[in-house]
Amino acid sequence: MGSVLQFIKHQSDDDGRWIKGKRRFQNVEKEAVELINMITGANIAGNEKDEVVDVCRAWENSLKNAKDEGQREGRIAGQIEGKIEAYIDCNMTIPEIAKKVSKPEEYVREVVKKLSAVSQ
């Protein structure tokens, strides 16, 4: 139970020093991990067959996966903004652009506003 409470207490700390290399997190019972996931919304996964989970390694993997996903989403958003900028240069209307990029008109307006602010 101590590892569950410790995880809940420190889950939003910026650095992972609170968990890295800590023995108490290296062999956490699967039920405790399920409780951590349920309470915190974390997505710590272990090997299906094992009764214990190395939460240190799982947490690091989770952070890496989240970082990779964020980078991927950032690239996609950048590509969409690039398309919007190109469509604006072609004198397309906001509704036309929204349809082309499959985004709401309000999103397109915000991007256009941001692009206008950067270019000034």
C-alpha positions as CSV (number, residue, x, y, z in Angstrom):
1,M,0.0,0.0,0.0
2,G,3.0,2.3,0.7
3,S,4.0,2.3,-3.0
4,V,0.5,3.2,-4.0
5,L,0.4,6.2,-1.7
6,Q,3.9,7.3,-2.6
7,F,3.0,7.1,-6.3
8,I,-0.2,9.2,-5.8
9,K,1.7,11.7,-3.8
10,H,4.5,12.3,-6.3
11,Q,2.8,11.5,-9.7
12,S,2.8,15.1,-10.8
13,D,6.3,16.0,-9.8
14,D,8.2,17.4,-12.8
15,D,11.2,15.1,-12.6
16,G,11.0,11.4,-12.1
17,R,13.7,11.3,-9.3
18,W,11.0,10.2,-6.9
19,I,10.6,6.9,-8.7
20,K,13.9,6.2,-10.6
21,G,15.8,3.3,-9.1
22,K,13.6,3.1,-5.9
23,R,13.4,-0.5,-4.8
24,R,9.8,-0.1,-3.5
25,F,8.7,0.5,-7.1
26,Q,10.7,-2.3,-8.8
27,N,8.4,-5.1,-7.7
28,V,4.9,-3.9,-7.1
29,E,2.0,-6.3,-7.0
30,K,-0.3,-6.3,-10.1
31,E,-3.3,-5.4,-7.9
32,A,-1.5,-2.3,-6.5
33,V,-0.6,-1.2,-10.1
34,E,-4.3,-1.6,-11.1
35,L,-5.2,0.6,-8.1
36,I,-2.6,3.2,-9.1
37,N,-4.0,3.3,-12.6
38,M,-7.5,3.6,-11.4
39,I,-6.9,6.4,-8.9
40,T,-4.4,8.4,-10.9
41,G,-5.4,7.7,-14.5
42,A,-1.9,6.5,-15.2
43,N,-1.5,3.8,-17.8
44,I,1.2,1.6,-16.2
45,A,1.4,-1.7,-17.9
46,G,3.3,-4.8,-16.9
47,N,3.7,-8.2,-18.4
48,E,0.3,-10.0,-18.4
49,K,1.9,-13.2,-16.9
50,D,3.9,-11.6,-14.1
51,E,2.4,-11.1,-10.6
52,V,4.6,-8.1,-10.0
53,V,5.4,-5.0,-12.1
54,D,8.6,-3.0,-12.3
55,V,6.7,0.3,-12.0
56,C,10.0,2.3,-12.5
57,R,10.5,0.9,-15.9
58,A,6.8,1.0,-16.8
59,W,6.6,4.7,-15.7
60,E,9.6,5.6,-17.8
61,N,8.1,3.8,-20.8
62,S,4.8,5.6,-20.2
63,L,6.5,9.0,-20.1
64,K,8.5,8.2,-23.3
65,N,5.3,7.1,-25.1
66,A,3.5,10.3,-24.0
67,K,6.5,12.4,-25.2
68,D,6.5,10.6,-28.6
69,E,2.8,11.0,-28.9
70,G,3.1,14.7,-28.2
71,Q,5.8,15.1,-30.7
72,R,3.7,13.3,-33.3
73,E,0.7,15.4,-32.6
74,G,2.8,18.6,-32.8
75,R,4.1,17.5,-36.3
76,I,0.5,16.9,-37.4
77,A,-0.6,20.3,-36.1
78,G,2.3,21.9,-37.9
79,Q,1.4,20.2,-41.1
80,I,-2.2,21.4,-40.8
81,E,-1.1,24.9,-40.1
82,G,1.2,24.8,-43.1
83,K,-1.7,23.8,-45.3
84,I,-4.0,26.5,-43.9
85,E,-1.3,29.1,-44.6
86,A,-1.0,27.8,-48.2
87,Y,-4.8,27.9,-48.7
88,I,-4.9,31.5,-47.3
89,D,-2.2,32.4,-49.8
90,C,-4.5,31.1,-52.5
91,N,-7.3,33.4,-51.3
92,M,-9.5,30.6,-50.1
93,T,-12.3,31.4,-47.5
94,I,-12.3,30.1,-44.0
95,P,-15.2,27.7,-44.7
96,E,-13.4,26.3,-47.7
97,I,-10.1,25.8,-45.8
98,A,-12.0,24.2,-42.8
99,K,-13.5,21.7,-45.2
100,K,-10.1,21.0,-46.9
101,V,-8.3,20.3,-43.6
102,S,-11.3,18.7,-41.9
103,K,-11.2,21.1,-38.9
104,P,-13.9,23.4,-37.5
105,E,-14.0,27.0,-38.9
106,E,-13.1,28.3,-35.4
107,Y,-9.9,26.3,-35.4
108,V,-9.0,27.7,-38.8
109,R,-9.7,31.2,-37.6
110,E,-7.4,30.8,-34.6
111,V,-4.6,29.5,-36.8
112,V,-5.0,32.4,-39.3
113,K,-5.0,34.8,-36.4
114,K,-1.8,33.2,-35.0
115,L,-0.2,33.2,-38.4
116,S,-1.1,36.9,-38.9
117,A,0.4,37.8,-35.5
118,V,3.7,36.0,-36.4
119,S,4.0,37.6,-39.8
120,Q,3.6,41.2,-38.4
